[in-house]
Amino acid sequence: MPGGEVSELVARTARPAGLTAWAERARDCADVTVDDPGGTASSTLTVAPGPVVPGAETLSYRQVLTLPGQPPEVAGLRLRTVAIAADDVLVVLRDAGDTGLDLTALAVAAWSHAGPRLGH
């Protein structure tokens, strides 16, 4: 896609995702800076309310990665993630870059389409 790419995972899993715990862990790691011989990399993460899906846990967050050697005028790699989970069904969509897509609406549509087929 112009400006980025979208990846999607729709799966049944024997180990259900705890998206509430995932969101809390993400909040704990909101700003990370790593210094190594290759330079300094930083990650800034913003957790937002996930979509409203009855009976499911949801998660939504945005992450900006700044890599070593990246020119200061470049904003960094932007990642958006939306996840929906209930029982043993998990849907995760990630947008890398700036696709301009409504990732929340796409995740809800994927959930509505795939969830019943996977037994939820």
C-alpha positions as CSV (number, residue, x, y, z in Angstrom):
1,M,0.0,0.0,0.0
2,P,1.3,3.5,-0.6
3,G,2.8,4.9,2.6
4,G,2.9,1.6,4.5
5,E,1.6,-1.9,4.9
6,V,-1.0,-3.8,6.9
7,S,-0.5,-7.2,8.4
8,E,-3.3,-9.3,9.9
9,L,-3.5,-12.4,12.1
10,V,-6.8,-14.2,12.7
11,A,-6.3,-17.4,14.7
12,R,-7.5,-19.9,17.2
13,T,-5.1,-20.4,20.0
14,A,-4.9,-22.8,22.9
15,R,-3.3,-20.0,24.9
16,P,-5.7,-17.1,24.8
17,A,-4.3,-13.6,24.7
18,G,-4.8,-11.5,27.9
19,L,-5.2,-8.2,26.2
20,T,-5.8,-6.3,29.4
21,A,-2.5,-7.5,30.7
22,W,-0.9,-6.7,27.3
23,A,-2.2,-3.1,27.6
24,E,-0.9,-2.7,31.1
25,R,2.5,-4.1,30.1
26,A,2.6,-1.7,27.1
27,R,1.9,1.2,29.5
28,D,4.9,0.1,31.6
29,C,7.1,0.3,28.5
30,A,5.7,3.5,27.0
31,D,9.1,5.3,26.5
32,V,12.2,3.2,26.0
33,T,15.6,4.3,24.9
34,V,18.3,1.8,24.1
35,D,22.0,2.7,23.7
36,D,24.2,0.2,21.9
37,P,27.3,0.4,19.7
38,G,25.0,1.0,16.7
39,G,23.5,4.2,18.2
40,T,20.5,5.2,20.2
41,A,17.1,3.8,19.4
42,S,13.9,4.9,21.1
43,S,10.3,3.8,21.2
44,T,7.3,5.8,22.3
45,L,4.1,4.0,22.8
46,T,0.6,5.4,23.3
47,V,-2.2,3.0,24.5
48,A,-5.7,4.1,23.4
49,P,-9.1,2.6,24.1
50,G,-9.7,-0.4,21.9
51,P,-12.9,-0.9,19.9
52,V,-16.1,-1.8,21.7
53,V,-16.8,-5.5,21.0
54,P,-19.3,-7.2,23.3
55,G,-17.8,-10.2,25.2
56,A,-14.2,-9.5,24.0
57,E,-11.1,-7.9,25.3
58,T,-9.6,-5.2,22.9
59,L,-6.4,-3.3,22.6
60,S,-5.3,-0.4,20.5
61,Y,-1.9,1.3,20.6
62,R,0.4,3.4,18.5
63,Q,4.2,3.1,18.6
64,V,6.8,5.4,17.1
65,L,10.3,3.9,16.6
66,T,13.3,6.2,16.1
67,L,16.3,4.2,14.9
68,P,20.1,4.9,15.0
69,G,21.3,7.2,12.3
70,Q,17.8,8.4,11.4
71,P,17.8,12.0,10.2
72,P,16.1,14.3,12.8
73,E,13.6,15.6,10.2
74,V,12.2,12.0,9.8
75,A,9.5,11.3,12.3
76,G,10.3,7.6,12.8
77,L,8.5,4.4,11.9
78,R,4.9,4.5,13.0
79,L,3.1,1.3,13.9
80,R,-0.5,1.0,14.9
81,T,-2.0,-2.2,16.4
82,V,-5.5,-3.2,17.1
83,A,-6.3,-6.6,18.7
84,I,-9.5,-8.3,19.7
85,A,-9.7,-11.5,21.7
86,A,-12.3,-13.8,23.3
87,D,-12.1,-17.4,24.4
88,D,-9.6,-18.9,22.0
89,V,-10.0,-16.5,19.0
90,L,-7.6,-13.7,18.4
91,V,-7.5,-11.0,15.7
92,V,-4.5,-8.7,15.4
93,L,-4.1,-6.0,12.8
94,R,-1.0,-3.9,12.5
95,D,-0.4,-0.9,10.2
96,A,3.3,-0.1,9.6
97,G,3.6,3.4,8.1
98,D,0.8,5.7,7.1
99,T,-1.8,3.8,5.1
100,G,-4.6,6.1,6.1
101,L,-6.8,3.1,6.8
102,D,-9.3,2.9,9.7
103,L,-7.5,0.0,11.5
104,T,-10.2,-0.1,14.2
105,A,-13.0,-0.6,11.7
106,L,-11.0,-3.2,9.8
107,A,-10.3,-5.1,13.0
108,V,-14.0,-5.1,14.0
109,A,-14.9,-6.2,10.5
110,A,-12.3,-9.0,10.6
111,W,-13.7,-10.1,14.0
112,S,-17.3,-10.1,12.8
113,H,-16.3,-12.1,9.7
114,A,-13.8,-14.6,11.2
115,G,-15.0,-15.0,14.8
116,P,-18.1,-17.0,14.0
117,R,-16.2,-19.2,11.6
118,L,-13.6,-20.0,14.3
119,G,-16.3,-20.9,16.8
120,H,-16.7,-17.7,18.7
